[in-house]
Amino acid sequence: MIKKSVRLFFTLTVIFSASIVNTKVALADSPSFTYIGTEYIASGDFSASSGSLSADVGLDGFALNASVELGIFFLQASRFELESDDLLEGNVSGNIEDSISTVAAGLTFELPRSQLYGLIRARRDEIEANVAGFSEDADGTTLGAEAGARVNLTNRLEINAYAGIPSTDAGLSYGLGAQFFITNNIGLTFNINSIELEEDDVEAQFDTTSIGLRLSF
């Protein structure tokens, strides 16, 4: 699935590059933290294990996100809607839905063609499991932190990377991404993210690959 997402992203990149090859773009020296965007989570893999027990669930879905920069400060918000493939166990089928809402506040430090940043993020998961016609809900809220960098390699291409903790209790989060500008303000995005959690004898990991469209201001 990741390979298919990568091929799709670069195919779109080539198509848009060919259509605007003669257009001159003069973007700001450093990436903007004021934008709105949408993403398609093409691949989401959640795995968990405890002792001899383990589970692996695939999810996909869509996300909306927005950010506004206020001097050296910025605020962000996002909404993810993820749904698993059908879970089959004998003649019993079901699925899992996860609605994720996040809000974040952070600081930026501007360098030539770059932005360094740090943020605090609150996240709320609303999980619904449907099995054999029965449903069960579970909610959870976490508070985490993140630090990263965004760099404009060229007037067309931005790369970014981050690392952090998804929860104040435990865990590690990290990711890599790129944004290819097809106009002064519109960019194609590609992101790979991972969250790792370990508590007592329980280990869990959530990996996502997404492609999207972003309008920067």
N, C-alpha and C positions, 0 to 999 in steps of 0.2 A: 504493500500500500504506500509506503514512504517513497519507493522508487517511482510509482505512478504519479504521486504528487509532485515530485521533483521534475519529472518529464513534462507534466502539464504546465508547471510554473515557467520552465525555460522555453517551452513552445510558445506560450503567451508572450513572454519577453521578446522572443525573436520576431513575432508578428508585429507587436507594437513598435519595436525598434525600426523595422523596415518601413513602417508607415510614417515615421516622424524623423527619418534620418537627416532631412534637410532643415529641421526646425532648430533654431538656436534657443537655448534655455539658460537663464541666469538665475540660479537658485541662491538662497541665502547661504552664507558661509557655513553656518552650523544648523543641524537639524532642528525642526520646530516641534515643540510640545503642545501646540494647539492644532487639533485635528479631530475628525470623526471618521469612523471606519467600520467595515464589516468583514467577517472572516468565515470561511468554511473550514471546519475541523474535519479534514479528510481522513484522519487516522487518530484514534484515541485508544490507548491500551492501558487498562488498569489491571494490575496483578497484586495479589496479596497471599501471604503464607503465614502459618502458625503451626510450628511443629511439623507433623506429617500432612497437615491439611493445606490445600492451596486452591486458588481460584484465579481465573484469567478472563476478563471481560473486554470486548471491543466496543467502542462507542464512536459516534460521529455526530455532527450537528453544526449549528451556526452560532455566531457571536456578534454583538454590537459593542463598540467601544468609543469613548470620547475622552478628550483631554483638553485642558485649557492652561496656558502659561501666563503667570502673573508676575512679571519681573523674574526673580530667581526662584519663585515658588511655582508649583503646578498642582492641579487637581485632576484625577482620573476616575472614570466609572466604566464598568463593563457588565454585560449580561450574556451568559452562555446558556444555550439549550442543547443538552446532549442526550442521546438515546442509544441504548445498546442494541446489538443484533438480537434476534430471538434466542433465548436460552432454552435448550432442549434437554430434558432429563427423562428418558423413557418416553412415555406418552404425555408428559407434562411440559408445557411451554410457558414462557414468560419473558419479560424484559425489564430493564432498569432505565429510569429517566432521572437526570440530574440537572436541576436548574441552579446556576451559579451566579451570584451577584457579588461584585466587588467594588469598593471605593478605596482610593489611595490619595495620599498627600505627600509631596516631596520637595526637594531642593535640587537645583541644577547649578553646575559650574561650567561656564562656557569657555572653550578653547578654540583656536582656529579650526574651522570646519568640523568641530566636535562638541559634544555635550557629555559631561560626566554627571551622574545623578544618584540620588539615594531617596528611598521612599518607605513609608509605612502603609501596609495594605490590610484592610479588613475584608474577609471573604465569608460568604454564607452559602452553604450547600443545602438545597431542598431535594432530597432523594425519594423517589417513589419506585417501589418494586412491585411488579404485577406478575403473579404466578398462579396459573390455573384458575383465573378469574377472580383471585383475591389480591388486594393491594395493601401495602404496608408503607407508611411514611416515616422518614427520619430526617431531622434537621441538625445542622451543626454550624458553628461560627468559629473562625480562627483569625488570629492577628499575626501578621508576619512582616518581614522587612526585606528589602532588595537594594542592591547597588549595581550600577552598570554603566555602559558607555555606548554612545551612538556617534558614528563617524561617517561623514560624507567623503567617500573615496574619490568620487567624481561628481560632476553636476547631475549625473543620472543615477548614481548608485550609492545607497547608504547601507552600511552594515552595523549590526548592534549585537551586544552580548551582555548577559547579566548573571549574577549569582546571588542567592539569599537564603532565607529560612522561611518556609511557608507557615510555620507556627512557632510561637514562643516556647512551646513545650519541646519540640524536637523536629528534625528533618532538614532537608536540603533541597533547594530549587535552583535551576539554572536553565539557560536557553541561548540559542543563536538565531539570528534573523537577518533578513535583507529587505530593502525596499528599492524598487526600480521605478523611477519617475518617467511617466509617459507624457506629462505636460508639466508646467510649472508647479502645479498643485496636486495633481492626481498621481498616485503611485500604486504599483502592485507590490504586495507584501508576501513574504514567505517566512514562516517561523517554525522552529523545533523547540519544544519545551519539555522539561521533566521535573517531577516532584518525587522525592524519596522520603519515606517516613519509616521510623523504627522505634517501637516502644514495647518494652518487656520482650515477649517472644513473638511479637507480630511485626512483620515487615511488609511494606506496601510501596508500590511505584506506579505513577501515572504519567505516561508519555503521550504527547500530542504533536501532530504535524498539521499545519494550517496554511492556507493561501487566502489572500484577501485583497481588498481595494480600500485605499485611504485617501481622504481629501484633507490636505494640510493648508493652514492659513498663516 
